[in-house]
Amino acid sequence: MTVAIRSRVTGVGGFVPPRIVTNDDLAELMDTSDEWIVERTGIRRRHWVDPETSTSDLALEAANAALISASVDKEDIDMLIVATLSSDHFFPGTACFLQTKMGISEIPALDIRQQCTGFIYATSIADQFIRTGMYQKVLVIGAEIHSKGLDISTEGRDVTILFGDGAGAVVLESTEVDTAEDPQILSTHLHADGSGATDLWLPSPGMAFPDGLVTHEHLDRGDQYPQMNGRAVYVNAVKRMSEGIQDALATNEVSLDDVDLFFFHQANLRINEAVAQRLGIPPEKVYNTIHKYGNTTAATIPLGMRDAVDDGTLQPGMLVACGAFGSGFTWGSMLIRW
């Protein structure tokens, strides 16, 4: 390939709140057990925030860690992109609150709401800005607080057991490359199918209601809690994440054997096992964190990258494939030379 401008991951950071909630802790609040949760999801614990913590607080910790990892000053960042479904407030976006907490101003601060595919969407957006030469350094953060919005009862069990709080971030920087072996984001692939929107959603508050943004009737129905058609999500997640990985490999003319490490969105260990089996990926090539963090939505992939760097699993020069599927339905993939 000729010399080209591409994005490179130069730093990665993550943060989870200190409070650990085990499956046994949940069993004291609802009709469930550690065995039941582990068998169905692979989750053993998750981290939940204290009442005073906001999503932008988590994002700040992850962002600062990523900047340190990249040896980049916050004043050198050209753009902030925050992927979250759990914004500090209905508006303005969480990126604006994060920007103030970081002590920087003027640069664009963007929120995207692509749920579990949020980090891949956000990284793709940042990559396009860098490829065109508009920005040189972009900070991408996936941050979520679920614990404040869950139905912590037996009625809400099937959803509540899945989710944890946390944030992950990467610094992307412009780099010149002349070979696919140079560290870079090789490609990103984004998809959506809105016909599945109500198979995993949060109905209220919302402007689609004729009786207003949020009413007592909505609350009485439990519309303020996430609702999920588990079977539809499982089937589509396995299918679409598999397709996404195949898209990334075909675009870059590489095989599954060429990939050193896979990061799948951490929604359910059984989904990731099914994707790996469907594609023929050896289990040791799939990096999972769901057992200790649960589903942190937009934060799962960067949190996994942070952990993989810290424990030495993710090394420079590796070919890394990422895939995600989530509410929307949305799904996406990307291939990275680390």
C-alpha positions as CSV (number, residue, x, y, z in Angstrom):
1,M,0.0,0.0,0.0
2,T,1.1,3.6,-0.6
3,V,1.7,5.9,2.3
4,A,-1.6,6.8,3.9
5,I,-3.0,8.5,7.0
6,R,-4.6,6.1,9.4
7,S,-5.6,5.9,13.1
8,R,-3.5,4.2,15.7
9,V,-4.5,3.2,19.2
10,T,-1.8,4.7,21.3
11,G,-3.4,4.4,24.8
12,V,-6.1,2.5,26.5
13,G,-7.6,2.9,30.0
14,G,-10.5,1.7,32.0
15,F,-12.3,2.1,35.3
16,V,-14.8,0.2,37.4
17,P,-16.3,1.4,40.6
18,P,-14.9,-0.3,43.8
19,R,-18.2,-1.9,44.9
20,I,-18.4,-5.5,43.9
21,V,-21.8,-7.2,43.7
22,T,-21.6,-11.0,43.5
23,N,-24.3,-13.4,42.4
24,D,-24.8,-14.3,46.0
25,D,-25.5,-10.7,46.8
26,L,-28.2,-10.6,44.1
27,A,-29.6,-13.9,45.5
28,E,-30.4,-12.0,48.7
29,L,-32.5,-9.5,46.7
30,M,-34.3,-11.7,44.2
31,D,-35.1,-15.4,43.4
32,T,-31.8,-16.5,41.9
33,S,-28.5,-18.2,42.7
34,D,-24.9,-18.1,41.7
35,E,-25.3,-21.5,39.9
36,W,-28.3,-20.2,37.9
37,I,-26.6,-17.0,36.8
38,V,-23.2,-18.7,35.9
39,E,-24.9,-21.5,33.9
40,R,-26.9,-19.0,31.8
41,T,-24.5,-16.1,31.4
42,G,-21.0,-16.9,32.7
43,I,-21.2,-13.9,35.0
44,R,-19.9,-14.3,38.6
45,R,-19.8,-10.6,39.7
46,R,-20.2,-7.1,38.6
47,H,-19.3,-3.6,39.8
48,W,-22.0,-1.1,40.8
49,V,-21.6,2.6,41.6
50,D,-22.4,4.5,44.8
51,P,-25.4,6.9,44.7
52,E,-23.3,10.0,44.1
53,T,-21.4,8.7,41.0
54,S,-22.4,9.7,37.5
55,T,-21.6,8.3,34.1
56,S,-19.2,11.2,33.3
57,D,-17.4,10.4,36.6
58,L,-16.6,6.9,35.3
59,A,-15.7,8.3,31.9
60,L,-13.3,10.8,33.5
61,E,-11.4,8.0,35.2
62,A,-11.1,5.9,32.1
63,A,-10.2,9.0,30.0
64,N,-7.4,10.0,32.3
65,A,-6.0,6.5,32.4
66,A,-6.0,6.3,28.6
67,L,-4.2,9.7,28.3
68,I,-1.5,8.4,30.7
69,S,-1.2,5.2,28.7
70,A,-0.7,7.2,25.5
71,S,1.6,9.8,27.1
72,V,-0.7,12.5,25.7
73,D,-1.7,15.7,27.4
74,K,-5.4,16.5,27.6
75,E,-4.8,19.8,25.9
76,D,-3.6,18.0,22.8
77,I,-6.9,16.1,22.3
78,D,-8.9,17.4,19.3
79,M,-12.2,15.7,19.9
80,L,-14.1,13.8,22.6
81,I,-16.6,11.0,21.7
82,V,-18.6,9.3,24.4
83,A,-20.6,6.2,23.7
84,T,-23.3,5.7,26.4
85,L,-26.9,4.8,26.8
86,S,-26.9,6.0,30.4
87,S,-26.3,9.7,30.1
88,D,-25.9,11.9,33.1
89,H,-29.0,13.8,32.0
90,F,-31.5,13.7,29.2
91,F,-29.6,16.6,27.7
92,P,-27.0,17.9,27.1
93,G,-24.7,15.0,26.2
94,T,-22.4,13.4,28.7
95,A,-19.4,14.4,26.6
96,C,-20.1,18.0,27.6
97,F,-20.1,17.2,31.3
98,L,-16.9,15.1,30.8
99,Q,-15.2,17.9,28.9
100,T,-15.8,20.3,31.9
101,K,-14.5,17.7,34.4
102,M,-11.4,17.2,32.3
103,G,-10.8,21.0,32.3
104,I,-10.7,21.4,28.6
105,S,-12.9,23.4,26.3
106,E,-13.6,24.5,22.7
107,I,-13.0,21.1,21.1
108,P,-16.1,19.1,19.8
109,A,-17.7,16.8,22.4
110,L,-20.0,14.2,20.9
111,D,-22.4,11.6,22.4
112,I,-23.6,8.6,20.5
113,R,-26.3,6.2,21.6
114,Q,-25.5,2.9,19.9
115,Q,-25.8,0.8,23.1
116,C,-23.6,-2.3,23.1
117,T,-22.2,-1.5,19.7
118,G,-21.4,2.0,20.9
119,F,-17.6,1.7,21.2
120,I,-17.2,0.3,17.7
121,Y,-19.4,3.0,16.3
122,A,-17.6,5.7,18.2
123,T,-14.2,4.4,17.1
124,S,-15.3,4.3,13.5
125,I,-16.4,7.9,13.7
126,A,-13.1,8.9,15.2
127,D,-11.2,7.0,12.6
128,Q,-13.0,8.8,9.8
129,F,-12.1,12.2,11.3
130,I,-8.5,11.2,11.5
131,R,-8.3,9.6,8.1
132,T,-9.6,12.8,6.5
133,G,-7.0,14.9,8.3
134,M,-9.5,16.9,10.2
135,Y,-8.3,15.8,13.7
136,Q,-5.0,14.3,14.9
137,K,-5.9,13.0,18.3
138,V,-9.3,11.8,19.4
139,L,-10.4,10.4,22.8
140,V,-13.1,7.7,22.6
141,I,-14.8,6.6,25.7
142,G,-17.5,4.0,26.4
143,A,-19.1,4.6,29.8
144,E,-22.2,3.1,31.5
145,I,-24.1,3.1,34.7
146,H,-26.8,0.4,34.7
147,S,-27.3,-0.2,38.4
148,K,-29.3,2.9,39.0
149,G,-31.9,2.0,36.4
150,L,-32.5,-1.7,37.0
151,D,-35.5,-3.5,38.4
152,I,-33.7,-5.2,41.3
153,S,-36.4,-7.7,42.0
154,T,-37.4,-11.2,40.9
155,E,-39.6,-9.7,38.3
156,G,-36.6,-7.9,36.7
157,R,-34.2,-10.7,37.3
158,D,-33.5,-11.8,33.7
159,V,-32.2,-8.3,32.8
160,T,-30.7,-7.2,36.2
161,I,-28.3,-10.1,36.6
162,L,-26.5,-9.1,33.3
163,F,-25.4,-5.6,33.9
164,G,-22.5,-3.8,35.6
165,D,-21.1,-0.3,35.6
166,G,-17.8,0.8,34.2
167,A,-15.9,2.8,31.6
168,G,-13.2,2.1,29.0
169,A,-11.3,4.5,26.7
170,V,-8.8,4.7,23.9
171,V,-6.7,7.4,22.5
172,L,-6.5,7.4,18.7
173,E,-3.8,9.3,16.9
174,S,-3.0,10.0,13.3
175,T,-0.2,8.0,11.9
176,E,1.4,7.4,8.5
177,V,1.5,3.8,7.3
178,D,2.8,2.2,4.2
179,T,2.0,-1.5,5.0
180,A,-0.8,-3.4,6.7
181,E,1.7,-4.5,9.3
182,D,2.0,-1.0,10.7
183,P,0.0,-0.3,13.8
184,Q,-3.4,1.1,12.7
185,I,-7.2,0.6,12.5
186,L,-7.4,-1.4,9.3
187,S,-11.2,-1.1,8.9
188,T,-14.5,-0.7,10.6
189,H,-17.9,-2.1,9.6
190,L,-21.2,-0.7,10.9
191,H,-24.8,-2.1,10.6
192,A,-28.3,-1.7,12.0
193,D,-31.7,-3.2,11.6
194,G,-34.4,-1.1,13.4
195,S,-37.0,-3.8,13.0
196,G,-35.6,-5.3,16.2
197,A,-35.7,-2.1,18.2
198,T,-38.3,-3.2,20.7
199,D,-36.6,-6.6,21.4
200,L,-34.2,-4.8,23.7
201,W,-35.2,-1.3,24.7
202,L,-36.1,1.2,27.4
203,P,-39.6,2.6,26.6
204,S,-39.8,5.5,28.9
205,P,-39.0,8.4,29.2
206,G,-39.7,9.1,25.5
207,M,-41.3,11.5,23.1
208,A,-43.3,8.8,21.3
209,F,-45.9,8.7,24.1
210,P,-49.0,10.7,23.4
211,D,-49.5,11.2,27.1
212,G,-46.1,12.8,27.7
213,L,-42.4,12.2,28.3
214,V,-43.0,10.1,31.5
215,T,-46.2,9.6,33.4
216,H,-47.4,7.7,36.5
217,E,-48.9,5.2,34.1
218,H,-45.5,4.5,32.5
219,L,-44.0,4.0,35.9
220,D,-46.8,1.7,37.0
221,R,-46.2,-0.5,33.9
222,G,-42.4,-0.5,34.6
223,D,-41.6,1.2,31.3
224,Q,-38.6,2.9,33.0
225,Y,-36.8,-0.5,33.2
226,P,-35.0,-2.2,30.3
227,Q,-37.1,-4.9,28.5
228,M,-35.6,-7.7,26.5
229,N,-36.7,-10.6,24.3
230,G,-33.8,-12.8,25.3
231,R,-34.3,-15.4,22.6
232,A,-34.4,-12.9,19.7
233,V,-31.3,-11.1,21.1
234,Y,-29.3,-14.3,21.4
235,V,-30.1,-15.6,17.9
236,N,-29.4,-12.3,16.2
237,A,-26.3,-11.6,18.3
238,V,-24.7,-14.9,17.3
239,K,-25.6,-14.4,13.6
240,R,-24.6,-10.8,13.3
241,M,-21.4,-10.8,15.2
242,S,-20.3,-13.8,13.2
243,E,-21.1,-11.9,10.0
244,G,-19.3,-8.8,11.2
245,I,-16.1,-10.6,11.9
246,Q,-16.3,-12.3,8.5
247,D,-16.8,-8.9,6.8
248,A,-13.7,-7.5,8.5
249,L,-11.6,-10.4,7.5
250,A,-12.8,-10.4,3.9
251,T,-12.2,-6.7,3.5
252,N,-8.6,-7.0,4.6
253,E,-8.0,-10.3,2.9
254,V,-6.9,-12.2,6.0
255,S,-8.1,-15.4,7.5
256,L,-9.3,-16.4,11.0
257,D,-5.9,-18.0,11.6
258,D,-4.2,-14.7,11.0
259,V,-6.0,-13.1,13.9
260,D,-4.2,-13.2,17.2
261,L,-6.9,-12.1,19.5
262,F,-10.7,-11.5,19.4
263,F,-12.6,-9.0,21.6
264,F,-16.4,-9.6,21.5
265,H,-18.9,-7.5,23.3
266,Q,-19.5,-9.0,26.7
267,A,-23.2,-9.5,26.9
268,N,-23.4,-13.2,27.7
269,L,-20.5,-15.7,27.7
270,R,-22.8,-18.2,26.0
271,I,-23.2,-15.9,23.0
272,N,-19.5,-15.5,22.6
273,E,-18.9,-19.2,22.9
274,A,-21.5,-19.7,20.2
275,V,-19.9,-17.2,17.9
276,A,-16.4,-18.8,18.4
277,Q,-17.8,-22.2,17.7
278,R,-19.7,-21.0,14.6
279,L,-16.6,-19.4,13.2
280,G,-14.1,-22.1,14.4
281,I,-12.2,-19.8,16.7
282,P,-10.1,-21.5,19.4
283,P,-11.3,-20.5,22.8
284,E,-7.9,-19.3,23.9
285,K,-8.0,-16.6,21.2
286,V,-11.2,-15.0,22.7
287,Y,-10.6,-12.5,25.5
288,N,-13.5,-12.5,28.0
289,T,-14.1,-10.3,31.0
290,I,-17.8,-10.9,31.5
291,H,-17.2,-13.1,34.5
292,K,-15.9,-10.2,36.6
293,Y,-17.6,-7.1,35.1
294,G,-20.9,-8.3,33.6
295,N,-22.3,-6.4,30.7
296,T,-21.0,-2.8,30.8
297,T,-22.5,-2.1,27.3
298,A,-20.3,0.5,25.5
299,A,-17.4,-0.1,27.9
300,T,-16.9,-3.9,27.5
301,I,-14.4,-3.9,24.6
302,P,-12.1,-1.1,25.8
303,L,-12.2,-2.6,29.4
304,G,-11.2,-5.9,27.9
305,M,-8.4,-4.2,25.9
306,R,-7.2,-2.5,29.1
307,D,-7.1,-5.8,31.0
308,A,-5.4,-7.6,28.1
309,V,-2.6,-5.0,27.9
310,D,-2.2,-5.1,31.7
311,D,-1.9,-8.9,31.9
312,G,0.4,-9.1,28.8
313,T,-2.1,-10.9,26.6
314,L,-2.3,-8.0,24.1
315,Q,1.1,-7.3,22.6
316,P,2.3,-4.8,19.9
317,G,2.0,-6.2,16.4
318,M,-0.9,-8.4,17.1
319,L,-3.8,-8.6,14.7
320,V,-7.0,-7.9,16.7
321,A,-10.6,-8.4,15.6
322,C,-13.5,-6.9,17.5
323,G,-17.2,-7.6,17.2
324,A,-20.3,-6.3,18.9
325,F,-24.1,-6.6,18.8
326,G,-26.7,-4.7,20.7
327,S,-30.0,-2.8,21.0
328,G,-31.3,-1.2,17.9
329,F,-30.5,-3.8,16.6
330,T,-27.0,-2.5,15.9
331,W,-23.8,-4.5,15.2
332,G,-20.3,-3.8,14.0
333,S,-16.8,-5.0,13.7
334,M,-13.3,-3.7,13.3
335,L,-9.8,-5.1,12.6
336,I,-6.8,-3.5,14.3
337,R,-3.1,-4.0,14.0
338,W,-2.1,-3.2,17.6
